[in-house]
Amino acid sequence: MEHPLKPPQAPQNSDHSGHPNTDSVAKNSNIKLWIFTGIIVAALLVVLLVLPKMVAETENKPQVNTKEKVQEKPQSPTVVEKTADPATEVPAASQTRLNAEQALQSFLRLQAQPALANAEVWAQETWSSAIATAAAGDKAFGAEQYNTAVSNYQAANENLQTLVDDRDEILSQYLTSAWEYLSNNALEDAHDNFNQVLAMETDHQQAQLGLQQTAARKQVLELMLTGKQAEITDMLEQAADAYSASLQLDPHYITAEEGLNRVTTELQRRAFQDAMGWALLNLDKGKFSAADKALQQAAAIYPDDESLKQARQRLLTDRRQASLNSLRSQSAQLVDKEDWANAATKYRKALVIDPKAAFARNGLAKATDKIKLHQQLDHYLADPSRLYSNDPLDNAQQLLAGNPGLPAAEPRLAAKLVNLKRAVKLAVTPIDLLITSDNLTEISIYKVGRQGVFMQKQFSLRPGKYTITGARKGYRDVLKVMDLKPTISGQRISIRTEEKF
């Protein structure tokens, strides 16, 4: 049901802090309890001592012929007279007295209910009215005005019953008012209303929390003022510290939370801008490691920011282009040194970064050809005697034909080509060989042919190793290998069969 009363005001008996004076309340309650106890005892004495005497006096009075009196008054024809049963009839005065006593007992039982504990604190006006009405009933009872006493007791009982019925709504009103006062920083009013709730429920958690926040709010407001002033003067770190300290005292203070969020957001925005500015500056200078570090700091603040994504893409592109430029430069230096193998390695690295890099594709193809050419040249120059055979000599001549010029930019290659040309020339220049014999031994030169018998004979042969044999019937064959060296003149060999079978 809707409570027609406003939340009771805090009692006058309170200390300077606004808390109810519990000693005074307890003292008043004890006095009232003794008063009511005395009233009850007095009522019982009246019942025990006075009532029997009154009943005896009533019995001794002369009986009135009620039948005759009834006949004197005009009666409705529908009224039927009833004769009272003397065994069950209760005198009217005794009945009204009994009604008063019962009404008093009902009031006292209701007054003692746990739901009305501390009602003199949280419902002072209604409680005081009920007590005053009950006291008036006591006075009427003492004056033997029992009907009046019954009315007073019943009225007092109704007042208390109203408190019992509306107790939850009263508590809710106190709690709501307390939080509203606290939200408006009306700390004394908030303190009083939370205490009213605790007077109704001593372990009410919301009221206990509210009292804690109320107690901390004064210091919180001081910190909030400090934070606001720091924020106005753009000292955001100090403002954040003040708001954080406020939340430590009162984690539920929304204004402090909003202030901290506001300042933190601004600090983060500035930190992000600083990090991005530093990153772009280092990108312009080609300092990619420093730029990457700055972008990581920015990403820790706003990882999904579009400008961050663009800067990271630029870092990737610039770093890749810088790597390509570096590899281009390194490979060019290696080409100048005719270090084709290492140059090829650089080109391959560049193609990993950008498979479409033209300088790397073209450079790798050229380097591969140069590596192969040098390997072929080195093959013959390492052992020029290979040229003494027809096939290697033909290959070398074709190799020279494919590289007719001497590249001025490649002195190493030019030197190798010159050396191969010289080696080929020596390989095709005949060498004089004088073979002496006994005019009895038949001489044969392997891959040249049979030469017959002679005493001596001059041959003009290309440099190289030749196998010369001598044969004679009845004699063991003779075999000798002659290594004709180029540029050496006067080379000779003697072939004779001298060992008989």
Buried (B, 14 or more C-beta within 10 A) or exposed (E): EEBEBEBBEBBEBBEEEBBBBBEBBEEBEEEBEEEBEEBBEEBEEBBEEEBEEBEEEEEEEEEEEEEEEEEEEEEEEEEEEEEEEEEEEEEEBBEBBBBBBEBBEBBBEBBEBEEBBBBBBBBBEBBBBBBEBBBBBBBBBEEBBBEBBBBBBBBBBEBBBBBEEBBEBBBBBBBEBBBEBBEEBBBEBBBBBBBBBBBBBEEBEEBBEBBBBBBBBEEBBEBBEBBBEBBEEEBBEBBBBBBBBBBEBBEEBEBBBEBBEBBBEBBEEEBBEBBBEBBBEBBEEEBBEBBBBBBEBBBEBBEEBEBBEEBBEBBEEBBEEEBBEEBBEBBBEBBEEBBBEBBBBBBBBBBEBBEEBEBBBEBBEBBBEBBEBBEBBEBBBEEBBBBBBEEBBEBBBEBBEEBEEEEEEBEBBBEBBEBBBEBBEBBBEEBBBEBBBBEBBBBBBEEEEEBEBBEEBEBEBBBBEBEBBBBBEEBEEBEEEBEBEBEEEEBEBBBBBEEEE
